[in-house]
Amino acid sequence: MCVTCGCSDDNEATITNLENDHHHTHTLSDGTVITHSHHHEEAPQIHAKIHNTTISLEQEILGKNNLLAAQNRGWFKGRNILALNLMSSPGAGKTTLLTRTINDLKDKLTINVIEGDQETTNDAEKIKATGCKVVQINTGTGCHLDASMIERGLQQLNPPLDSVVMIENVGNLVCPALFDLGEQAKVVILSVTEGEDKPIKYPHIFRASEIMILTKIDLLPYLQFDVQRCIEYAKQVNPQIQIFQVSATTGVGLDDWYGFLRSRVSS
């Protein structure tokens, strides 16, 4: 169990390689079951009733995660792979932005995806339809991806050298910000169909992110959303945050986002 939020840990996660049209199951020597998915035995539940014990347990879990994240980061660096952790609330438009990005840049950048959701492969199927290689991680009752899930997902994904790995995290504005995955940068996605005060209501995820992408701006004429106030709130929480305003439907603003990606790949 994740003591940060109470959700289950990565022992419940399953990983599906969508390159395999006919999924099959086999067991590794360590007991891991793969359907080009894999499971671990259910971990015992830990109930830390004493406050100091809970803090100690959380530090231990995050410490282990950070060690694995550092290993992931070294793995990415050694292969010159740009890894980005895309985070948002459910329905903010991560998958739509991702599919548009892949389709527009497929002749310029090699992009592979690790797709995180509690259940289903629906979004991964949308990604696969672009011709992109994708691995689905289903977290069960878990509300975030962690470094161990990414490590195992990368074994299935096997991205090439000099490429991009987009990690689409589980829709949640709290816990994903706490877990380092080994990514080069965190990207928080906020849609104009949400409140402009999200950055000050959920400050940690905006503080932890290098990039904020404000999506669905084509809907602004139909909404009461104060863009300038939203930007001010984001800068209040994180003065260094870089902000892109985009519409994945019309393409407005995407050139700036694509320019950022190309600059990071070439740097």
N, C-alpha and C positions, 0 to 999 in steps of 0.2 A: 504493500500500500504506500502511496505517496503521502508522506506526512505533511508536505507543503499544502496540499489541498484535499487530501482524503481519497483521491481516486486510486484505482489500482495501478500497479507498476507495469514495467515492460514484460513481465512474465506472462501477461495476458495478450500481448500484441501478436498479430499474425502478419506475415509479410508475403505478398503475392507478386510474382513476376509476370506481368501481362504479356511478355514476349511468348509465354507458353500458352497457347490457345487451349490445350488440353491439360488442365492442371492435374498433377498427380502428387501422391504423398509418399515420402520416404523418411526414414529416421537416421540421423547422424549418430556418431559414436557417443556424443555427449548427451544424447536423449532428445535433441532438438528434432521436431517433426516439421517437414517442409511440404507444403501443398503448392508448390512454389509459393509455399507459405510455411512459417514455422512457429511452433508453440514451445513453451517450457512448462514443466510441471508447476502447478499452482503454488505460489509462495505462501507460507503461513502468514496470517494476519497479525500485525503488530499493533497493540493497543498501548500507546504511551500516555498514561494518565497523569503523570507528573510533568509539570511545565518544563523543568530543566531537562528531563529525559527526552521530551519532544524536541527541544532545541538541539540537543546533542545528536539525536537520530537524524534530524533534518540536515545538520551539518555533515554528517557522515554520508548521507545519500547524495547530497549536492557535491561533496568532495569526490566521491567515486565517479559521478557523472562528469565532473570537470576534468578528471584524469583521462577518461575515455574521449571527451571532447578535444583535449589537447592532442591525443593520438589521431583523431579524425582530421584535425587541422593540419597536422604534419603530413597525413596521407594526401590531402588535397594539395598542399603546397608542393609536395614532391612530384605531383603529376600536373602541376600548373592548371589546376581546376578552380574556377571561381564558384564558390558555394554560397548561396543566399538563402536565408531563412525567412519565408514569407508568412506573416502572421496577421490575423484580423479576427473580428467577430464573424459568426456565421452569416453568409449572404452578402458580404461586403464586395464580392466580385473577384476573389483571388483566382479562381479557375478560369473565369472569362478573360481576365487580364493575361493570365498565363498562356492560354490557347492562342490569343491574338498575338502575343509576343513571339511565341514559337513559330506561328505561321508567317509572320512578317520578317523574322530574322533567320529562318531555316537555311537560307543560302549564304548567310554570313557567319553564323555562330552555331556550334553543335551544342544543343541544349538537351539535357536529360532531366527527369523529374522523379523525386520521391514524394509520393502523395500520401498525406496523413488524414485519416478520418476515423471516427469511432467504428463505423460499420459501412458496408457496401464498397464496391469498386466503381461507382457511378462516375465520379470525377476522373479517376484514372482512365476509364474508357474514353472520356472526352479528350484527355491528353493523348492517348494512344491514337485516336483518329487523326491527329495532326501528323502522324508518322514518327513521333517522338518516342524514345524508349522510356518506359515508366515502370516503377515498382510501387505497389500499394502497401501501405502499412495501416492496418486496422488496430486501433488501441483498445477495443472493447469498451470498458467503462472509463478508461484513461482519458484525460482531457488535454494531453500534450504529448509531443514526441520528446524523446530523450536521446542522449548520445549513443547509448547501446543499441537502440532501434536503428539509428542512422548507420552505425557500423555494420550491422547485419544487412540492412537495406542496400548498402554499397556493394556488398559481396554479390548480391543478386543483380544489381544495376550494372556494375563493372563499367563505369563511364570512361571514355577514352581520354588520352592526354590532351591538354590545351582546350578544354571544353568548359561548359557551364552546368552546374547541378542546381536546380531550383528545388528547394524543400518547401512544399506547401504544408504548413503545420495545421493541426486541428483548430477549428474555429473557436477561439477563446481569447479574450483580452487580458487574461491574468497569468496563468501558469506557463504558457509558452515562453514568456519573457524571462522566466527564472532559470530556464534550462539551456545552457550552452550546448550546441550541437557540433561545434567545430567549424561553424560557418565563418566566412569572411565578414559578413555584415547581416544584421537583422533589418528587415523591411516591414514596416507596419502599414497595412492598407486600411483606409477609412473611406467609407462611401458617404455621399451627400444625403443619402436616405437615413443616415444616423444623425444623432445630435452633434452640433459643433463643439459641445463641451466634453466630448469623449477624451481628449488629451488630458484634461484636468480631473476627470472622473477615474481614469485608468492610467495614472501618470507613469507607472513603472515601465510599461511596454513602449511608451513613447520616449522615455528617457533612455531605454536600452537600445533603441533603434537609430541607425544612421540615416535611414531614408523613411519618409512618409509619403505614400501615394494616395492622393485624394481622387477617388474614382467616381464614375457615373455623373460627371459634371454636365453631361448633356441633359440631365434631368433638373438642373437648377431652376429653369423658368417655371417649373411646376411645384417647387418646394420652398419652404421657409427655412433656408439654411444660410447662415452668415459665414461666407468663406473667409473673409478677413479676420473675423473673430476666432474662427477655428485655427487659422495660421498663428494668430497671436497666442492662443492657448498652447499650441504645440511648441512654439518658441519659448514660451514662459517655462515650460517643463524641460525643454532641451534646446538651448540657444543654438547648438551646432547642427540641428537636424536639417536635412536637405529635403525639400518638398517638391513633388511633381503633381500637377493637376491634369488628370487624363480622363478620356472616355474611350473605353475599349470597344464601344459600339461604333462611334464616328471616327475614331483615330486621333481626335484632338489631343495634343499634348504628349503623344507617345514618342515623338522624335527625341524629346529631352530624356525620357526614360531609356530609350534605346541607346542614346549617346552615352549615358552613364554606364550601361552594360558593356558597350564596346571599349570604353576607356578603361574599365576595370580588367577586362580580359587582356588588353594590350599592355597594361602596366606591369 
